[in-house]
Amino acid sequence: MKFHFILISFIILNKITLKNELSPNNFLYKDTIIINFRSGGSVFISKDGKILKNNQKWTILYNNELYEFSGGTDGNCLSYYKTSFDSKRIGFIVGCEKEGYEVKLNDGKISVGGDIVDFGILKDKAFIFADGTIYIYNLKTNKEEKKIKNISELGMGKILCNNNFCVFSDLTNKLIIYDSLGNEVKKFYNQKWIYVSLLGLNNDYLIFAHYNFREGGFVNLVNLRDFSILFKKGMSYVEGDNTACIFKNYIVLIDGENIYKINFNGIVEKKINLKTQWIICSDNLIVSGGLDKDKNVYILRP
């Protein structure tokens, strides 16, 4: 007897086409969808697809409250923000491609610059990456506590932090998990990788992807309790911010052509063909959309 597995599709609740170019810096707040536009401004959308409010500036979630922020890109210049995992601390990246960029925290009392920068925030520490070096700052004293040099041969990097760890990718072949003191607790490295990307992080799990020319792309789900890999799945993926969601026993992932629901055994349980570049989730809502000139936003049921 043969058994056939029927792949269930996501249900699209609503589709909205907006007027302005989109960014990936979007979030859900009390069942309201907040979309920040690429060049500034934002829009509030209800879960049934109705436009509730337009703002002239970006809307950001900080310390569980909504604030306006002059964010976005203007030519080769950037104004961007990141919060800690619990949203109680905030920092900014500002600058232009020609002059360089700067990470600013604690009202500018902490400032680190470079051509390529990123940062992540723990409870009372900040991990700031600038041109191949990680600087660890104490957010209570505003003082540098540690410097990790030559962490990236090409000077590139990306950082994500939860409440306990900061994860660094050199965007080539190395991914390192650090504790709050800057001690290396786990390293994933493969000389054959030509790209490694951070896709998602919460306090229990990490999603990262790697790629090489011979084998293609793989998505990995890591259990942060023992740093074991729960699954390694060959598939395409989207690099950037807000490209995956982590639930209690499954993840939702985009690859630019499809949205997938994948359980912790690496089995695809749901799939829908939608061309999207970012995704945000709550317990009862999934929102995914395009970037730049692709102005479509889709509201789905998990």
URJO-V105102 format. One record per residue. N is the residue number from 1. SS is DSSP state (H for helix, E for strand, L for the rest). PSI is psi in degrees with one decimal (999 if undefined). D_LAST is the distance of its C-alpha to the last C-alpha in Angstrom with 2 decimals. Layout:
# URJO-V105102
((N	SS	PSI	D_LAST) (N	SS	PSI	D_LAST))
This chain:
# URJO-V105102
((1	L	131.4	31.90) (2	L	139.2	29.07) (3	L	133.9	25.40) (4	L	125.2	22.97) (5	L	121.9	19.39) (6	L	119.8	17.20) (7	L	122.0	14.30) (8	E	142.8	11.36) (9	L	151.2	10.07) (10	L	155.3	6.93) (11	E	122.7	8.00) (12	E	119.3	9.74) (13	E	-40.2	10.54) (14	E	153.6	13.30) (15	E	130.9	15.34) (16	E	135.1	17.97) (17	E	116.2	20.95) (18	L	167.5	22.70) (19	L	-29.5	26.42) (20	L	159.8	26.63) (21	L	140.8	25.72) (22	E	156.4	22.54) (23	L	170.2	22.31) (24	L	0.5	19.54) (25	L	68.3	20.46) (26	L	161.4	17.75) (27	E	167.5	15.81) (28	E	137.2	14.13) (29	E	108.8	16.70) (30	L	50.6	16.46) (31	L	11.4	13.76) (32	E	134.3	15.98) (33	E	125.6	15.21) (34	E	116.7	18.33) (35	E	125.7	19.36) (36	E	129.6	22.58) (37	E	154.1	24.72) (38	L	-45.1	26.54) (39	L	12.3	30.00) (40	L	156.8	29.32) (41	L	161.4	28.02) (42	E	166.3	24.60) (43	E	142.5	22.72) (44	E	130.1	20.66) (45	E	134.9	18.06) (46	E	164.9	16.60) (47	L	-14.8	13.01) (48	L	13.3	14.67) (49	L	11.7	16.16) (50	L	138.1	19.61) (51	E	121.2	21.76) (52	E	-35.3	22.92) (53	E	145.4	25.19) (54	E	139.1	26.71) (55	E	148.9	28.31) (56	L	-19.3	31.08) (57	L	168.0	29.88) (58	E	149.3	26.75) (59	E	130.6	24.89) (60	E	153.5	24.19) (61	E	115.7	22.91) (62	E	125.0	25.76) (63	L	39.1	26.57) (64	L	20.5	23.78) (65	E	156.5	25.57) (66	E	136.5	25.24) (67	E	158.4	28.12) (68	E	146.2	29.39) (69	E	136.4	30.26) (70	L	67.1	32.22) (71	L	168.1	29.82) (72	E	-175.2	29.33) (73	E	143.6	31.47) (74	E	98.3	34.82) (75	L	-121.5	36.41) (76	L	14.8	36.77) (77	E	154.3	36.19) (78	E	140.7	33.13) (79	E	115.9	32.13) (80	E	154.6	29.01) (81	E	156.8	27.74) (82	E	144.6	25.91) (83	E	165.6	25.37) (84	L	167.5	25.43) (85	L	-34.8	22.30) (86	L	4.4	23.01) (87	L	13.8	23.87) (88	L	-11.4	27.39) (89	L	152.7	29.29) (90	E	150.3	29.31) (91	E	170.2	31.15) (92	E	149.2	31.81) (93	E	123.9	32.71) (94	E	152.3	35.25) (95	E	-173.3	37.74) (96	E	158.2	38.59) (97	L	-39.3	38.88) (98	L	-45.3	42.69) (99	L	-19.9	43.38) (100	E	172.5	40.59) (101	E	162.4	37.77) (102	E	134.8	37.83) (103	E	129.3	35.53) (104	E	131.4	36.41) (105	E	161.1	35.54) (106	L	53.7	37.18) (107	L	36.3	38.59) (108	L	0.3	40.09) (109	L	-23.9	41.91) (110	E	125.4	40.08) (111	E	124.1	40.26) (112	E	131.6	39.94) (113	E	165.5	40.28) (114	E	175.2	40.11) (115	L	-35.2	39.26) (116	L	119.2	35.90) (117	E	154.9	34.28) (118	E	168.8	31.11) (119	E	164.0	30.53) (120	E	153.9	28.40) (121	E	127.1	29.04) (122	L	-166.6	29.32) (123	L	-49.1	30.59) (124	L	19.7	34.14) (125	E	153.9	34.27) (126	E	131.5	33.39) (127	E	113.5	33.24) (128	E	124.6	34.51) (129	E	131.0	34.85) (130	E	113.5	37.58) (131	L	49.8	39.22) (132	L	0.7	38.98) (133	E	139.9	39.40) (134	E	126.2	37.17) (135	E	127.7	38.69) (136	E	119.9	37.65) (137	E	144.0	38.52) (138	E	120.3	38.89) (139	L	-12.4	37.26) (140	L	-36.9	39.71) (141	L	-11.9	42.84) (142	L	21.8	41.63) (143	E	147.1	43.48) (144	E	129.0	42.66) (145	E	-27.5	42.53) (146	E	151.4	41.95) (147	E	126.5	41.91) (148	E	104.8	40.45) (149	L	160.1	42.35) (150	L	38.7	41.92) (151	L	-19.0	38.30) (152	L	116.8	37.59) (153	L	-33.5	40.28) (154	L	0.8	39.03) (155	L	11.1	38.36) (156	L	158.4	34.64) (157	L	160.7	31.81) (158	E	143.1	28.47) (159	E	136.0	27.61) (160	E	142.3	24.52) (161	E	145.9	25.12) (162	L	-153.8	23.47) (163	L	-16.5	25.61) (164	L	-29.4	27.67) (165	L	156.5	27.87) (166	E	135.1	28.18) (167	E	128.5	27.25) (168	E	134.5	29.43) (169	E	133.2	29.24) (170	L	7.0	32.37) (171	L	14.0	30.27) (172	L	-75.3	32.58) (173	L	18.9	32.83) (174	E	134.4	32.43) (175	E	127.3	29.78) (176	E	134.9	31.11) (177	E	126.4	29.66) (178	E	147.2	32.02) (179	L	-178.0	32.51) (180	L	-17.4	33.55) (181	L	-3.2	37.17) (182	L	14.4	36.49) (183	L	135.7	37.10) (184	E	121.6	35.44) (185	E	-20.4	33.48) (186	E	140.0	31.87) (187	E	131.1	32.46) (188	E	121.4	30.82) (189	E	138.0	33.34) (190	L	122.0	34.25) (191	L	-22.8	37.07) (192	L	-19.1	35.61) (193	L	141.7	32.50) (194	L	-8.1	32.97) (195	E	136.0	29.77) (196	E	131.5	27.46) (197	E	140.5	24.49) (198	E	122.7	22.41) (199	E	-34.3	18.69) (200	E	151.5	17.15) (201	E	132.9	18.63) (202	L	-165.0	18.16) (203	L	-12.2	20.81) (204	L	-28.1	20.01) (205	E	154.2	18.93) (206	E	135.4	19.91) (207	E	123.3	18.62) (208	E	159.5	21.50) (209	E	150.6	22.61) (210	E	159.7	26.14) (211	E	139.6	27.98) (212	E	159.2	31.42) (213	L	-35.8	33.28) (214	L	-42.5	34.06) (215	L	-18.2	30.75) (216	E	-153.4	28.19) (217	E	148.2	25.01) (218	E	140.2	23.30) (219	E	133.3	20.27) (220	E	137.6	21.03) (221	E	122.5	19.20) (222	E	131.3	21.83) (223	E	117.7	22.17) (224	L	-4.1	24.04) (225	L	-38.4	25.86) (226	L	4.6	28.05) (227	L	24.0	26.98) (228	E	150.8	26.36) (229	E	114.9	24.20) (230	E	-38.8	21.53) (231	E	153.9	21.03) (232	E	114.2	22.54) (233	E	125.2	20.99) (234	E	115.8	22.83) (235	L	165.8	20.75) (236	L	164.3	20.81) (237	L	168.1	19.13) (238	L	129.8	19.47) (239	L	152.0	21.81) (240	L	-169.2	21.71) (241	L	145.3	19.94) (242	L	59.5	16.18) (243	L	2.0	15.36) (244	E	155.1	12.94) (245	E	144.6	10.73) (246	E	123.0	11.62) (247	L	-173.1	10.03) (248	L	-40.6	12.40) (249	L	20.5	12.53) (250	E	166.1	10.54) (251	E	158.4	10.30) (252	E	129.8	8.64) (253	E	146.6	11.77) (254	E	151.7	13.55) (255	L	13.3	17.01) (256	L	-22.3	18.17) (257	L	-23.5	17.77) (258	E	160.2	14.35) (259	E	133.1	10.83) (260	E	141.9	10.30) (261	E	120.0	8.33) (262	E	125.8	11.56) (263	E	174.7	12.71) (264	L	-2.6	15.72) (265	L	2.2	18.11) (266	L	12.8	17.19) (267	L	129.7	15.92) (268	E	120.3	13.42) (269	E	-30.1	11.10) (270	E	153.6	9.22) (271	E	142.3	10.85) (272	E	140.1	11.55) (273	E	101.1	14.84) (274	L	131.3	14.65) (275	L	99.4	17.34) (276	L	161.5	16.01) (277	L	-3.2	17.58) (278	E	159.3	15.42) (279	E	139.0	11.90) (280	E	151.7	11.09) (281	E	153.1	8.35) (282	L	-175.5	8.60) (283	L	-27.1	7.58) (284	L	12.8	6.23) (285	L	140.5	5.97) (286	E	131.8	6.00) (287	E	130.5	9.59) (288	E	148.0	11.69) (289	E	-178.0	15.30) (290	L	-174.0	18.77) (291	L	155.2	21.80) (292	E	-115.8	25.31) (293	L	-14.2	26.20) (294	L	100.9	22.79) (295	L	15.7	21.79) (296	E	138.3	18.67) (297	E	131.1	15.48) (298	E	135.4	12.25) (299	E	123.7	9.70) (300	E	161.8	6.40) (301	E	132.8	3.86) (302	L	999	0.00))
